Amino acid sequence: MLVLRPAQGAGLHENGDIDLLTRDPVRIERELDRVLGVPEVRVARRYVIQRYHAWGQVDVLPRLEWNGLPYADVEDVFARAVRDSEGVLRPASGHDAFISWMTSLLW
């Protein structure tokens, strides 16, 4: 699992929105259920599983795509990922910037 958002240094519950990139969404969802509890609402799409809790939202992303077109290769993002000072796996700065830019364009 790799944390896309919140940005490095921000607390995980600070903004109420967490984005996680994963190769194994089933395992990650089981772990999230155990740690955070079952979400009040869960919406599953091909590119994201949205989990809504009273305190905020967790998005589990098994791929980085828009309308079926990938905009970044998940394996490459994981291969170049780095651990921050707290040991959290995050995308390399180039991937982080590109993913943030693409998602803001797609909104």
N, CA, C and O atoms as a GROMACS GRO file, in nm:
protein
  428
    1MET      N    1   0.084  -0.117   0.000
    1MET     CA    2   0.000   0.000   0.000
    1MET      C    3   0.089   0.124   0.000
    1MET      O    4   0.193   0.128   0.065
    2LEU      N    5   0.046   0.223  -0.073
    2LEU     CA    6   0.120   0.347  -0.087
    2LEU      C    7   0.023   0.463  -0.060
    2LEU      O    8  -0.088   0.462  -0.112
    3VAL      N    9   0.064   0.561   0.019
    3VAL     CA   10  -0.023   0.675   0.052
    3VAL      C   11  -0.003   0.785  -0.052
    3VAL      O   12   0.106   0.839  -0.067
    4LEU      N   13  -0.110   0.817  -0.124
    4LEU     CA   14  -0.106   0.928  -0.219
    4LEU      C   15  -0.144   1.060  -0.152
    4LEU      O   16  -0.084   1.165  -0.179
    5ARG      N   17  -0.242   1.052  -0.064
    5ARG     CA   18  -0.287   1.172   0.006
    5ARG      C   19  -0.334   1.129   0.144
    5ARG      O   20  -0.395   1.023   0.154
    6PRO      N   21  -0.310   1.201   0.247
    6PRO     CA   22  -0.267   1.340   0.252
    6PRO      C   23  -0.120   1.355   0.216
    6PRO      O   24  -0.043   1.259   0.215
    7ALA      N   25  -0.084   1.478   0.187
    7ALA     CA   26   0.053   1.510   0.149
    7ALA      C   27   0.149   1.473   0.262
    7ALA      O   28   0.110   1.463   0.378
    8GLN      N   29   0.272   1.453   0.225
    8GLN     CA   30   0.374   1.417   0.323
    8GLN      C   31   0.375   1.516   0.438
    8GLN      O   32   0.374   1.637   0.417
    9GLY      N   33   0.378   1.463   0.559
    9GLY     CA   34   0.383   1.547   0.678
    9GLY      C   35   0.246   1.579   0.735
    9GLY      O   36   0.237   1.621   0.850
   10ALA      N   37   0.140   1.561   0.659
   10ALA     CA   38   0.005   1.589   0.710
   10ALA      C   39  -0.045   1.467   0.787
   10ALA      O   40  -0.018   1.353   0.749
   11GLY      N   41  -0.119   1.492   0.893
   11GLY     CA   42  -0.176   1.383   0.970
   11GLY      C   43  -0.282   1.310   0.889
   11GLY      O   44  -0.351   1.371   0.807
   12LEU      N   45  -0.296   1.180   0.911
   12LEU     CA   46  -0.388   1.102   0.829
   12LEU      C   47  -0.534   1.143   0.844
   12LEU      O   48  -0.611   1.129   0.749
   13HIS      N   49  -0.573   1.194   0.960
   13HIS     CA   50  -0.712   1.235   0.977
   13HIS      C   51  -0.727   1.387   0.971
   13HIS      O   52  -0.836   1.440   0.995
   14GLU      N   53  -0.620   1.456   0.939
   14GLU     CA   54  -0.621   1.602   0.941
   14GLU      C   55  -0.723   1.662   0.844
   14GLU      O   56  -0.795   1.755   0.880
   15ASN      N   57  -0.729   1.610   0.722
   15ASN     CA   58  -0.821   1.669   0.624
   15ASN      C   59  -0.939   1.578   0.593
   15ASN      O   60  -1.022   1.613   0.508
   16GLY      N   61  -0.948   1.463   0.659
   16GLY     CA   62  -1.062   1.376   0.639
   16GLY      C   63  -1.067   1.306   0.506
   16GLY      O   64  -1.171   1.252   0.468
   17ASP      N   65  -0.957   1.305   0.432
   17ASP     CA   66  -0.953   1.238   0.302
   17ASP      C   67  -0.819   1.167   0.288
   17ASP      O   68  -0.713   1.230   0.294
   18ILE      N   69  -0.827   1.036   0.268
   18ILE     CA   70  -0.706   0.955   0.252
   18ILE      C   71  -0.717   0.881   0.120
   18ILE      O   72  -0.819   0.819   0.092
   19ASP      N   73  -0.612   0.887   0.038
   19ASP     CA   74  -0.607   0.813  -0.089
   19ASP      C   75  -0.494   0.712  -0.081
   19ASP      O   76  -0.379   0.747  -0.055
   20LEU      N   77  -0.527   0.585  -0.103
   20LEU     CA   78  -0.430   0.476  -0.095
   20LEU      C   79  -0.422   0.403  -0.228
   20LEU      O   80  -0.524   0.362  -0.283
   21LEU      N   81  -0.302   0.387  -0.279
   21LEU     CA   82  -0.280   0.308  -0.400
   21LEU      C   83  -0.240   0.168  -0.356
   21LEU      O   84  -0.155   0.153  -0.267
   22THR      N   85  -0.299   0.066  -0.416
   22THR     CA   86  -0.269  -0.070  -0.375
   22THR      C   87  -0.271  -0.166  -0.492
   22THR      O   88  -0.341  -0.144  -0.592
   23ARG      N   89  -0.195  -0.271  -0.480
   23ARG     CA   90  -0.200  -0.381  -0.577
   23ARG      C   91  -0.303  -0.485  -0.534
   23ARG      O   92  -0.344  -0.568  -0.615
   24ASP      N   93  -0.345  -0.481  -0.408
   24ASP     CA   94  -0.434  -0.582  -0.353
   24ASP      C   95  -0.548  -0.516  -0.275
   24ASP      O   96  -0.544  -0.511  -0.152
   25PRO      N   97  -0.649  -0.464  -0.346
   25PRO     CA   98  -0.756  -0.392  -0.278
   25PRO      C   99  -0.836  -0.477  -0.180
   25PRO      O  100  -0.884  -0.424  -0.079
   26VAL      N  101  -0.851  -0.604  -0.204
   26VAL     CA  102  -0.928  -0.690  -0.112
   26VAL      C  103  -0.859  -0.698   0.023
   26VAL      O  104  -0.923  -0.684   0.127
   27ARG      N  105  -0.728  -0.720   0.022
   27ARG     CA  106  -0.653  -0.728   0.148
   27ARG      C  107  -0.654  -0.595   0.220
   27ARG      O  108  -0.673  -0.591   0.342
   28ILE      N  109  -0.633  -0.486   0.148
   28ILE     CA  110  -0.631  -0.353   0.209
   28ILE      C  111  -0.767  -0.320   0.270
   28ILE      O  112  -0.774  -0.265   0.380
   29GLU      N  113  -0.874  -0.353   0.200
   29GLU     CA  114  -1.007  -0.325   0.257
   29GLU      C  115  -1.031  -0.404   0.385
   29GLU      O  116  -1.090  -0.352   0.480
   30ARG      N  117  -0.988  -0.529   0.390
   30ARG     CA  118  -1.001  -0.608   0.513
   30ARG      C  119  -0.926  -0.541   0.628
   30ARG      O  120  -0.976  -0.531   0.740
   31GLU      N  121  -0.804  -0.495   0.597
   31GLU     CA  122  -0.724  -0.428   0.699
   31GLU      C  123  -0.788  -0.296   0.742
   31GLU      O  124  -0.789  -0.265   0.862
   32LEU      N  125  -0.840  -0.219   0.648
   32LEU     CA  126  -0.908  -0.094   0.683
   32LEU      C  127  -1.031  -0.120   0.769
   32LEU      O  128  -1.056  -0.047   0.864
   33ASP      N  129  -1.107  -0.224   0.737
   33ASP     CA  130  -1.223  -0.261   0.820
   33ASP      C  131  -1.179  -0.290   0.962
   33ASP      O  132  -1.244  -0.249   1.058
   34ARG      N  133  -1.068  -0.361   0.976
   34ARG     CA  134  -1.018  -0.397   1.108
   34ARG      C  135  -0.970  -0.274   1.186
   34ARG      O  136  -0.999  -0.261   1.305
   35VAL      N  137  -0.898  -0.185   1.118
   35VAL     CA  138  -0.837  -0.070   1.186
   35VAL      C  139  -0.934   0.048   1.201
   35VAL      O  140  -0.942   0.109   1.308
   36LEU      N  141  -1.008   0.079   1.096
   36LEU     CA  142  -1.094   0.198   1.096
   36LEU      C  143  -1.242   0.166   1.117
   36LEU      O  144  -1.322   0.255   1.144
   37GLY      N  145  -1.276   0.040   1.105
   37GLY     CA  146  -1.416   0.000   1.113
   37GLY      C  147  -1.478  -0.003   0.975
   37GLY      O  148  -1.424   0.052   0.879
   38VAL      N  149  -1.591  -0.068   0.966
   38VAL     CA  150  -1.663  -0.079   0.839
   38VAL      C  151  -1.718   0.059   0.804
   38VAL      O  152  -1.776   0.125   0.889
   39PRO      N  153  -1.701   0.103   0.679
   39PRO     CA  154  -1.751   0.237   0.643
   39PRO      C  155  -1.904   0.242   0.642
   39PRO      O  156  -1.971   0.140   0.624
   40GLU      N  157  -1.956   0.362   0.661
   40GLU     CA  158  -2.101   0.381   0.658
   40GLU      C  159  -2.154   0.362   0.517
   40GLU      O  160  -2.264   0.309   0.497
   41VAL      N  161  -2.075   0.405   0.419
   41VAL     CA  162  -2.110   0.388   0.278
   41VAL      C  163  -1.985   0.342   0.205
   41VAL      O  164  -1.875   0.391   0.230
   42ARG      N  165  -2.003   0.247   0.113
   42ARG     CA  166  -1.892   0.198   0.031
   42ARG      C  167  -1.939   0.198  -0.114
   42ARG      O  168  -2.041   0.137  -0.147
   43VAL      N  169  -1.864   0.266  -0.200
   43VAL     CA  170  -1.896   0.272  -0.342
   43VAL      C  171  -1.776   0.217  -0.419
   43VAL      O  172  -1.665   0.270  -0.410
   44ALA      N  173  -1.799   0.109  -0.494
   44ALA     CA  174  -1.689   0.045  -0.568
   44ALA      C  175  -1.705   0.073  -0.717
   44ALA      O  176  -1.809   0.049  -0.777
   45ARG      N  177  -1.598   0.125  -0.774
   45ARG     CA  178  -1.589   0.144  -0.918
   45ARG      C  179  -1.463   0.072  -0.964
   45ARG      O  180  -1.384   0.026  -0.882
   46ARG      N  181  -1.444   0.063  -1.093
   46ARG     CA  182  -1.326  -0.006  -1.148
   46ARG      C  183  -1.196   0.055  -1.099
   46ARG      O  184  -1.102  -0.017  -1.067
   47TYR      N  185  -1.189   0.186  -1.092
   47TYR     CA  186  -1.065   0.257  -1.062
   47TYR      C  187  -1.054   0.305  -0.917
   47TYR      O  188  -0.947   0.352  -0.876
   48VAL      N  189  -1.162   0.294  -0.839
   48VAL     CA  190  -1.157   0.341  -0.700
   48VAL      C  191  -1.265   0.272  -0.618
   48VAL      O  192  -1.374   0.242  -0.667
   49ILE      N  193  -1.232   0.247  -0.492
   49ILE     CA  194  -1.330   0.203  -0.393
   49ILE      C  195  -1.338   0.315  -0.291
   49ILE      O  196  -1.242   0.341  -0.218
   50GLN      N  197  -1.452   0.381  -0.286
   50GLN     CA  198  -1.470   0.494  -0.194
   50GLN      C  199  -1.534   0.442  -0.066
   50GLN      O  200  -1.636   0.374  -0.069
   51ARG      N  201  -1.472   0.476   0.046
   51ARG     CA  202  -1.519   0.432   0.177
   51ARG      C  203  -1.548   0.557   0.259
   51ARG      O  204  -1.457   0.633   0.292
   52TYR      N  205  -1.674   0.578   0.292
   52TYR     CA  206  -1.716   0.697   0.366
   52TYR      C  207  -1.740   0.664   0.513
   52TYR      O  208  -1.821   0.578   0.547
   53HIS      N  209  -1.667   0.733   0.598
   53HIS     CA  210  -1.679   0.721   0.743
   53HIS      C  211  -1.733   0.854   0.796
   53HIS      O  212  -1.733   0.953   0.724
   54ALA      N  213  -1.778   0.857   0.921
   54ALA     CA  214  -1.829   0.980   0.981
   54ALA      C  215  -1.723   1.089   0.983
   54ALA      O  216  -1.755   1.207   0.970
   55TRP      N  217  -1.596   1.052   0.998
   55TRP     CA  218  -1.487   1.149   1.008
   55TRP      C  219  -1.429   1.188   0.872
   55TRP      O  220  -1.355   1.287   0.864
   56GLY      N  221  -1.461   1.115   0.765
   56GLY     CA  222  -1.404   1.147   0.633
   56GLY      C  223  -1.409   1.028   0.539
   56GLY      O  224  -1.486   0.934   0.559
   57GLN      N  225  -1.327   1.034   0.437
   57GLN     CA  226  -1.332   0.938   0.328
   57GLN      C  227  -1.196   0.874   0.305
   57GLN      O  228  -1.092   0.940   0.317
   58VAL      N  229  -1.199   0.745   0.271
   58VAL     CA  230  -1.078   0.674   0.229
   58VAL      C  231  -1.105   0.621   0.088
   58VAL      O  232  -1.202   0.549   0.064
   59ASP      N  233  -1.018   0.658  -0.004
   59ASP     CA  234  -1.026   0.607  -0.141
   59ASP      C  235  -0.916   0.502  -0.159
   59ASP      O  236  -0.799   0.530  -0.134
   60VAL      N  237  -0.955   0.383  -0.201
   60VAL     CA  238  -0.861   0.275  -0.230
   60VAL      C  239  -0.853   0.265  -0.382
   60VAL      O  240  -0.952   0.235  -0.449
   61LEU      N  241  -0.734   0.292  -0.436
   61LEU     CA  242  -0.716   0.294  -0.581
   61LEU      C  243  -0.634   0.173  -0.626
   61LEU      O  244  -0.516   0.163  -0.594
   62PRO      N  245  -0.697   0.080  -0.700
   62PRO     CA  246  -0.621  -0.033  -0.755
   62PRO      C  247  -0.552   0.001  -0.886
   62PRO      O  248  -0.468  -0.076  -0.934
   63ARG      N  249  -0.587   0.115  -0.945
   63ARG     CA  250  -0.525   0.158  -1.072
   63ARG      C  251  -0.531   0.309  -1.081
   63ARG      O  252  -0.606   0.375  -1.008
   64LEU      N  253  -0.451   0.363  -1.170
   64LEU     CA  254  -0.448   0.508  -1.194
   64LEU      C  255  -0.495   0.529  -1.337
   64LEU      O  256  -0.416   0.523  -1.432
   65GLU      N  257  -0.624   0.554  -1.351
   65GLU     CA  258  -0.682   0.566  -1.485
   65GLU      C  259  -0.799   0.663  -1.485
   65GLU      O  260  -0.850   0.702  -1.380
   66TRP      N  261  -0.838   0.699  -1.604
   66TRP     CA  262  -0.956   0.782  -1.626
   66TRP      C  263  -1.030   0.726  -1.745
   66TRP      O  264  -0.973   0.710  -1.853
   67ASN      N  265  -1.158   0.695  -1.727
   67ASN     CA  266  -1.241   0.636  -1.833
   67ASN      C  267  -1.174   0.516  -1.900
   67ASN      O  268  -1.182   0.500  -2.022
   68GLY      N  269  -1.108   0.434  -1.819
   68GLY     CA  270  -1.044   0.314  -1.871
   68GLY      C  271  -0.906   0.334  -1.930
   68GLY      O  272  -0.842   0.238  -1.972
   69LEU      N  273  -0.859   0.458  -1.935
   69LEU     CA  274  -0.726   0.488  -1.990
   69LEU      C  275  -0.628   0.515  -1.876
   69LEU      O  276  -0.645   0.612  -1.802
   70PRO      N  277  -0.526   0.430  -1.862
   70PRO     CA  278  -0.429   0.454  -1.754
   70PRO      C  279  -0.347   0.580  -1.780
   70PRO      O  280  -0.305   0.606  -1.893
   71TYR      N  281  -0.325   0.657  -1.674
   71TYR     CA  282  -0.240   0.776  -1.686
   71TYR      C  283  -0.109   0.759  -1.611
   71TYR      O  284  -0.020   0.844  -1.622
   72ALA      N  285  -0.095   0.651  -1.536
   72ALA     CA  286   0.032   0.618  -1.471
   72ALA      C  287   0.033   0.468  -1.445
   72ALA      O  288  -0.072   0.408  -1.419
   73ASP      N  289   0.150   0.408  -1.454
   73ASP     CA  290   0.166   0.265  -1.434
   73ASP      C  291   0.185   0.235  -1.284
   73ASP      O  292   0.283   0.280  -1.224
   74VAL      N  293   0.093   0.160  -1.226
   74VAL     CA  294   0.097   0.131  -1.083
   74VAL      C  295   0.227   0.062  -1.045
   74VAL      O  296   0.287   0.096  -0.943
   75GLU      N  297   0.272  -0.034  -1.125
   75GLU     CA  298   0.396  -0.106  -1.092
   75GLU      C  299   0.516  -0.011  -1.092
   75GLU      O  300   0.604  -0.024  -1.007
   76ASP      N  301   0.519   0.084  -1.184
   76ASP     CA  302   0.628   0.181  -1.188
   76ASP      C  303   0.623   0.274  -1.066
   76ASP      O  304   0.726   0.307  -1.009
   77VAL      N  305   0.503   0.314  -1.028
   77VAL     CA  306   0.488   0.400  -0.910
   77VAL      C  307   0.540   0.326  -0.787
   77VAL      O  308   0.614   0.384  -0.707
   78PHE      N  309   0.504   0.199  -0.771
   78PHE     CA  310   0.553   0.122  -0.657
   78PHE      C  311   0.704   0.099  -0.665
   78PHE      O  312   0.773   0.106  -0.563
   79ALA      N  313   0.756   0.074  -0.784
   79ALA     CA  314   0.900   0.046  -0.800
   79ALA      C  315   0.985   0.166  -0.760
   79ALA      O  316   1.097   0.150  -0.712
   80ARG      N  317   0.933   0.286  -0.781
   80ARG     CA  318   1.010   0.408  -0.752
   80ARG      C  319   0.969   0.476  -0.621
   80ARG      O  320   1.022   0.582  -0.586
   81ALA      N  321   0.876   0.414  -0.548
   81ALA     CA  322   0.825   0.473  -0.424
   81ALA      C  323   0.935   0.484  -0.319
   81ALA      O  324   1.034   0.411  -0.322
   82VAL      N  325   0.917   0.577  -0.227
   82VAL     CA  326   1.013   0.602  -0.120
   82VAL      C  327   0.939   0.606   0.015
   82VAL      O  328   0.820   0.636   0.021
   83ARG      N  329   1.012   0.577   0.120
   83ARG     CA  330   0.955   0.588   0.255
   83ARG      C  331   0.988   0.726   0.310
   83ARG      O  332   1.101   0.773   0.301
   84ASP      N  333   0.887   0.790   0.369
   84ASP     CA  334   0.911   0.921   0.428
   84ASP      C  335   0.974   0.903   0.567
   84ASP      O  336   1.003   0.790   0.608
   85SER      N  337   0.995   1.012   0.638
   85SER     CA  338   1.063   1.007   0.768
   85SER      C  339   0.984   0.928   0.872
   85SER      O  340   1.040   0.885   0.973
   86GLU      N  341   0.855   0.907   0.848
   86GLU     CA  342   0.772   0.829   0.940
   86GLU      C  343   0.757   0.684   0.895
   86GLU      O  344   0.684   0.607   0.957
   87GLY      N  345   0.826   0.646   0.786
   87GLY     CA  346   0.821   0.510   0.736
   87GLY      C  347   0.704   0.480   0.645
   87GLY      O  348   0.681   0.364   0.610
   88VAL      N  349   0.629   0.584   0.606
   88VAL     CA  350   0.513   0.566   0.520
   88VAL      C  351   0.559   0.562   0.375
   88VAL      O  352   0.634   0.649   0.331
   89LEU      N  353   0.513   0.463   0.300
   89LEU     CA  354   0.548   0.450   0.158
   89LEU      C  355   0.470   0.554   0.078
   89LEU      O  356   0.347   0.560   0.086
   90ARG      N  357   0.542   0.633   0.000
   90ARG     CA  358   0.483   0.740  -0.078
   90ARG      C  359   0.540   0.737  -0.220
   90ARG      O  360   0.648   0.682  -0.242
   91PRO      N  361   0.468   0.797  -0.316
   91PRO     CA  362   0.524   0.801  -0.451
   91PRO      C  363   0.647   0.891  -0.456
   91PRO      O  364   0.658   0.986  -0.379
   92ALA      N  365   0.739   0.860  -0.547
   92ALA     CA  366   0.854   0.948  -0.570
   92ALA      C  367   0.800   1.086  -0.610
   92ALA      O  368   0.687   1.097  -0.658
   93SER      N  369   0.879   1.188  -0.592
   93SER     CA  370   0.831   1.326  -0.612
   93SER      C  371   0.775   1.349  -0.753
   93SER      O  372   0.675   1.419  -0.768
   94GLY      N  373   0.838   1.291  -0.855
   94GLY     CA  374   0.787   1.308  -0.992
   94GLY      C  375   0.650   1.244  -1.011
   94GLY      O  376   0.560   1.303  -1.071
   95HIS      N  377   0.636   1.123  -0.959
   95HIS     CA  378   0.506   1.056  -0.968
   95HIS      C  379   0.402   1.131  -0.885
   95HIS      O  380   0.288   1.147  -0.928
   96ASP      N  381   0.441   1.175  -0.767
   96ASP     CA  382   0.348   1.247  -0.680
   96ASP      C  383   0.295   1.372  -0.750
   96ASP      O  384   0.175   1.399  -0.749
   97ALA      N  385   0.385   1.448  -0.810
   97ALA     CA  386   0.344   1.570  -0.880
   97ALA      C  387   0.254   1.537  -0.999
   97ALA      O  388   0.152   1.603  -1.020
   98PHE      N  389   0.291   1.436  -1.076
   98PHE     CA  390   0.212   1.400  -1.194
   98PHE      C  391   0.072   1.351  -1.155
   98PHE      O  392  -0.027   1.392  -1.215
   99ILE      N  393   0.064   1.262  -1.056
   99ILE     CA  394  -0.065   1.210  -1.012
   99ILE      C  395  -0.152   1.321  -0.957
   99ILE      O  396  -0.271   1.327  -0.988
  100SER      N  397  -0.095   1.409  -0.877
  100SER     CA  398  -0.172   1.523  -0.823
  100SER      C  399  -0.221   1.613  -0.936
  100SER      O  400  -0.336   1.656  -0.935
  101TRP      N  401  -0.136   1.640  -1.032
  101TRP     CA  402  -0.173   1.726  -1.146
  101TRP      C  403  -0.284   1.660  -1.228
  101TRP      O  404  -0.383   1.725  -1.262
  102MET      N  405  -0.268   1.530  -1.258
  102MET     CA  406  -0.369   1.461  -1.339
  102MET      C  407  -0.504   1.456  -1.268
  102MET      O  408  -0.607   1.482  -1.330
  103THR      N  409  -0.503   1.423  -1.140
  103THR     CA  410  -0.631   1.413  -1.070
  103THR      C  411  -0.698   1.549  -1.059
  103THR      O  412  -0.821   1.557  -1.065
  104SER      N  413  -0.620   1.656  -1.045
  104SER     CA  414  -0.682   1.789  -1.039
  104SER      C  415  -0.740   1.826  -1.176
  104SER      O  416  -0.844   1.892  -1.182
  105LEU      N  417  -0.676   1.786  -1.285
  105LEU     CA  418  -0.731   1.810  -1.418
  105LEU      C  419  -0.861   1.734  -1.441
  105LEU      O  420  -0.954   1.784  -1.504
  106LEU      N  421  -0.865   1.611  -1.388
  106LEU     CA  422  -0.980   1.524  -1.412
  106LEU      C  423  -1.102   1.560  -1.327
  106LEU      O  424  -1.214   1.518  -1.358
  107TRP      N  425  -1.083   1.636  -1.219
  107TRP     CA  426  -1.196   1.682  -1.140
  107TRP      C  427  -1.283   1.770  -1.223
  107TRP      O  428  -1.385   1.819  -1.175
   0.00000   0.00000   0.00000
